[in-house]
Amino acid sequence: PAPARAGGCGGRLALGALLAAGSLFTGGALLLTTWQGAPGAVQRLRQRSRRDAGRPLPTGAAGVGRVTVGLIALEQRVPEKTHATGAEGCFAMLMFCNNRPQLLEQTLDSLFTVRGVLVDKLVASQDGSNPAVAAVLAQRGIVHFEHAKKPMGAIGKKKEGAALIAEHYKWAVDKAFGHFGESAAHLVIIEDDMLFAPDFMQLFIQLAPLLERDPTLWTISAFADNGFSGMVFDETRVIRTEWTVGFGWLLRRRLWEDELRHQWPKTHWDHWLRSDKRRRGRETLFPEVSRDYHTGVKGTHSEPGQFDRYFRNIRLAAQQSPLLMGGDLDQLVSANYEEATRQLVAAATPLHSHPS
């Protein structure tokens, strides 16, 4: 038979996404004419396959099936380094991390199962020094910057956690855009305590052109704040909101350089970004069913009770490559979206708590 061609972002497909695509390793040889994967992910799969071949690999949200001898044939075709040259549509990515190497490992395992994620289009910004975190990033071949955390203010007063985060955020976004250069018109921002849906990157690839077409849009988020299991169902539906969501989101370089970086706040950057003054009527696109899942039970602004209330039961999408809005993204343009909403409301059946 003719060789299989692994498609994806610029003709490259992350290893886990390839494994998740179906029964690719059910026997026989798999020949790929175009494929590049993350060396760290391949090495871990090699180690796991020798230890417990044939058993499921717990790689997070986008599970990867079972490993058989087909893995060895695939490994022989993996280059030493992933190259992103000419990989159109593959967005640059920035990951924030601090001092949680175990969560970071889990996040990276999940991230590299996502179609369209390339190791050399990812940088990590580490807040402060943590050798274990630095070792995880180095093992995966991920470029990372180390931000010098300054917990004390100019007058000797200890900074609150939100101030430290805002300071690191501005520094890291500047570093990331500078690292990738002018070719990076967008930056996908993630954190070290996330799991990802198989089409996490495809969501941004499909929706990003709308940011250029519709001036009433300004960001795209992969996270659905109210996307709880049993309450959301349609993985192809996208919604507009006035609420800017910061768990896995896409930032335009032009927005950063022309507006945000010069006015960046000293604390609580996310509340600042959601303010009417900052937003100026612009809205965010997000999916009905979340494309990432927050795993950090403890953090600067998180504790177990809060995690249970707001994050534990968020549903994570499972489809490989759903066509958003049935392929008709014009539905999301402001005028069309408003008209469709008016029609839905007009056609709705009123419900009353008491009979009239």
C-alpha positions in Angstrom: 0.0 0.0 0.0 1.0 3.6 -0.5 2.8 5.2 2.5 0.6 7.0 5.0 1.2 10.8 5.2 0.8 12.2 8.7 -0.8 15.6 8.3 -1.1 18.3 10.9 0.4 21.7 11.5 2.9 22.2 8.7 2.8 18.4 8.0 4.0 17.5 11.5 2.1 15.6 14.0 2.9 15.2 17.7 3.5 11.6 18.7 0.7 11.3 21.2 -1.8 12.7 18.7 -0.6 10.1 16.2 -1.1 7.3 18.7 -4.5 8.7 19.7 -5.7 8.8 16.1 -6.8 5.2 16.2 -5.5 1.7 16.0 -2.2 2.7 14.3 -0.2 0.2 16.2 -2.3 -3.0 15.8 0.4 -4.8 14.0 2.5 -4.4 10.8 4.8 -1.5 9.9 3.8 2.1 9.8 5.6 4.2 7.3 5.4 8.0 7.6 6.7 10.2 4.9 6.4 13.4 6.9 6.5 13.3 10.7 8.4 15.1 13.4 7.8 14.6 17.1 9.1 15.7 20.5 12.3 13.9 21.4 11.5 13.9 25.1 8.1 12.3 24.5 9.6 9.6 22.3 12.2 8.8 24.9 9.6 8.4 27.6 7.4 6.3 25.4 10.5 4.1 24.7 11.2 3.7 28.3 7.5 2.9 29.1 7.2 0.5 26.2 10.1 -1.6 27.5 8.8 -1.7 31.0 5.1 -2.3 30.3 4.5 -2.7 26.6 0.9 -3.3 25.8 -0.5 -1.4 28.7 -2.2 2.0 28.4 0.0 5.0 28.8 -1.4 7.6 31.3 -0.5 10.7 29.3 -3.3 12.9 30.5 -6.5 14.0 28.8 -5.6 12.9 25.3 -4.9 9.2 26.0 -2.6 7.5 23.5 -3.8 3.8 23.4 -1.5 0.9 23.6 2.1 0.5 22.6 3.3 -2.5 20.6 6.3 -3.3 18.5 5.1 -0.7 16.0 6.6 1.9 18.3 10.1 0.7 17.5 9.5 1.2 13.8 8.2 4.7 14.4 11.1 5.7 16.7 13.6 5.0 14.0 12.0 7.7 11.9 12.1 10.4 14.6 14.7 13.1 14.0 16.8 14.4 16.8 15.2 17.9 16.8 11.9 19.3 15.8 12.1 22.1 13.3 9.2 24.6 12.8 10.6 26.4 9.7 7.7 26.9 7.3 5.2 25.3 9.6 2.4 27.7 8.8 -0.4 28.0 11.4 1.7 26.6 14.2 1.5 29.2 16.9 4.3 30.1 19.3 3.6 29.0 22.8 4.6 30.3 26.3 4.3 28.2 29.4 4.5 29.7 32.9 6.0 27.5 35.6 7.4 27.9 39.0 8.2 25.1 41.5 6.0 22.1 40.7 8.0 19.6 38.6 5.5 16.8 39.0 2.6 18.9 37.6 4.9 20.2 34.9 5.7 16.6 33.8 2.1 15.8 33.6 1.3 19.0 31.7 4.0 18.3 29.1 3.0 14.7 28.7 -0.5 15.9 27.8 0.7 18.9 25.7 2.8 16.8 23.4 -0.1 14.6 22.5 -1.8 17.6 20.9 -1.7 17.9 17.1 0.2 21.0 16.0 2.4 21.4 19.1 6.1 21.7 18.2 8.8 21.6 20.8 10.8 24.4 19.1 7.7 26.6 19.1 7.4 26.4 22.8 9.3 28.3 25.5 8.8 28.2 29.2 9.3 31.0 31.8 10.3 29.8 35.2 9.5 32.2 38.1 12.5 31.9 40.4 15.1 29.1 40.6 14.0 25.5 41.0 16.5 22.9 39.8 13.9 20.1 39.5 11.8 22.3 37.2 14.8 23.3 35.1 15.8 19.7 34.8 12.4 18.7 33.4 12.5 21.4 30.8 16.1 20.6 29.8 15.3 16.9 29.4 12.5 17.8 27.0 14.7 20.2 25.0 12.5 23.1 25.9 14.0 26.6 25.8 13.3 28.3 29.1 13.9 31.6 30.7 14.4 32.2 34.4 12.7 35.2 35.9 14.5 36.6 39.0 11.7 36.7 41.5 11.8 39.8 43.8 9.4 39.2 46.7 10.3 42.4 48.4 9.1 45.8 47.1 11.2 49.0 46.9 10.3 50.1 50.4 10.9 46.7 52.0 7.3 45.6 52.0 6.6 42.0 50.9 4.8 41.8 47.6 1.5 39.9 47.4 1.2 36.8 45.2 -0.8 38.6 42.5 1.9 41.3 42.2 4.6 38.7 41.7 2.5 37.0 39.0 1.8 40.2 37.2 5.4 41.2 37.2 6.5 37.8 35.9 3.7 37.8 33.2 4.8 41.0 31.6 8.5 40.0 31.7 7.8 36.6 30.2 5.5 37.8 27.4 8.0 40.3 26.3 10.8 37.6 26.4 8.7 35.2 24.4 7.7 37.6 21.6 11.3 38.7 21.5 12.6 35.1 21.2 10.3 34.2 18.4 10.7 37.4 16.5 8.3 39.2 14.2 7.2 36.0 12.5 5.1 35.2 15.7 2.0 37.3 15.3 0.3 35.4 18.1 1.3 33.7 21.3 -0.6 30.9 23.0 -0.2 31.2 26.8 -0.5 28.2 29.0 0.5 27.2 32.6 2.2 24.2 34.2 -1.0 22.7 35.7 -3.1 21.9 32.7 -4.3 18.9 30.6 -5.2 19.4 27.0 -7.9 18.2 24.5 -6.6 16.6 21.3 -7.7 19.7 19.3 -6.4 22.3 21.7 -4.1 23.9 19.0 -6.6 23.4 16.2 -9.1 25.5 18.1 -6.8 28.5 17.8 -5.8 27.8 14.2 -9.5 27.8 13.1 -10.5 30.9 15.1 -7.5 33.2 14.8 -8.4 34.6 11.4 -11.6 36.1 13.0 -9.4 38.3 15.2 -8.3 40.1 12.1 -11.8 40.2 10.5 -13.8 41.4 13.4 -12.6 44.4 15.4 -15.1 43.5 18.2 -13.0 40.5 19.1 -9.7 40.7 21.0 -8.7 37.3 22.4 -9.5 33.6 22.2 -9.6 31.2 25.1 -9.5 27.4 25.2 -11.2 27.3 28.7 -15.0 27.3 29.4 -15.5 28.8 32.9 -18.9 27.3 33.2 -18.3 24.2 31.1 -19.3 21.6 33.7 -20.0 18.0 32.8 -23.7 17.5 32.4 -24.2 21.2 31.3 -22.2 21.4 28.1 -22.5 19.0 25.1 -21.6 20.5 21.7 -17.8 20.3 21.0 -18.2 22.2 17.8 -19.9 25.3 19.3 -18.1 28.5 20.0 -19.4 31.4 22.1 -18.7 35.1 22.4 -18.3 36.6 25.9 -17.4 39.8 27.6 -15.4 37.8 30.2 -11.8 37.5 29.3 -10.6 34.0 30.3 -7.0 33.4 31.0 -6.6 29.6 31.3 -5.0 28.8 28.0 -5.5 31.7 25.6 -4.2 33.4 22.5 -2.7 36.9 22.6 -2.0 38.9 19.4 1.4 40.6 19.2 -0.2 43.8 17.9 -2.6 44.0 20.9 0.3 43.4 23.3 2.7 45.9 21.7 0.1 48.6 20.9 -2.0 48.5 24.1 -1.3 46.1 26.9 2.5 46.1 27.7 2.7 49.9 28.1 -0.1 49.9 30.7 0.4 46.6 32.3 -0.8 46.6 36.0 1.3 46.0 39.0 -1.1 43.4 40.4 -4.2 41.3 39.4 -3.5 41.4 35.6 -6.5 39.2 34.9 -9.0 41.5 36.6 -7.5 44.4 34.9 -7.8 42.8 31.5 -11.5 42.1 32.1 -12.3 45.7 33.0 -14.7 47.7 30.7 -12.0 50.4 30.4 -9.5 48.0 29.1 -11.8 45.8 27.0 -13.6 48.7 25.3 -16.5 46.6 24.1 -14.4 43.8 22.6 -15.1 40.2 23.3 -13.5 36.8 23.7 -14.2 33.6 21.8 -14.3 30.4 23.8 -15.6 26.8 23.2 -18.8 25.5 24.8 -16.7 22.4 25.9 -13.3 23.3 27.3 -10.1 22.5 25.5 -7.9 22.5 28.6 -8.4 21.4 32.1 -6.9 23.0 35.2 -5.2 20.5 37.6 -3.6 22.8 40.1 -5.3 22.0 43.4 -3.0 24.4 45.3 -1.6 27.7 44.1 -1.4 31.4 44.7 -5.2 31.8 44.3 -6.3 28.2 44.6 -7.0 25.8 47.4 -8.7 22.4 47.5 -12.2 23.7 48.3 -12.0 26.3 45.5 -10.7 23.6 43.1 -13.6 21.3 43.9 -16.2 24.1 43.3 -14.8 25.6 40.1 -12.5 23.2 38.3 -12.9 19.5 39.2 -16.0 18.9 37.2 -15.1 20.9 34.1 -15.6 18.7 31.0 -12.7 18.3 28.6 -13.4 17.9 24.9 -12.4 14.5 23.4 -12.9 14.8 19.7 -9.7 14.8 17.5 -10.6 17.6 15.0 -14.2 18.8 15.1 -15.2 21.4 12.5 -16.1 24.4 14.7 -19.6 25.9 14.1 -20.1 23.3 11.3 -17.4 25.0 9.3 -19.4 28.3 9.1 -17.3 30.7 11.3 -19.2 33.7 9.9 -21.8 32.9 12.5 -19.3 34.3 15.1 -18.9 37.7 13.4 -20.5 40.3 15.7 -23.5 41.3 13.5 -24.4 37.7 12.6 -24.0 36.5 16.2 -26.2 39.2 17.6 -28.9 38.6 15.0 -28.9 34.8 15.7 -29.1 35.5 19.4 -32.1 37.8 18.9 -33.8 35.1 16.8 -33.2 32.4 19.4 -34.7 34.7 22.1 -37.7 35.6 20.0 -38.4 32.0 19.2 -38.1 30.8 22.8 -41.1 29.6 24.8 -41.6 31.7 27.9 -41.8 29.8 31.2 -43.6 31.1 34.2 -43.3 30.0 37.8 -47.0 30.6 38.4 -49.8 30.2 35.9 -51.3 33.5 34.7 
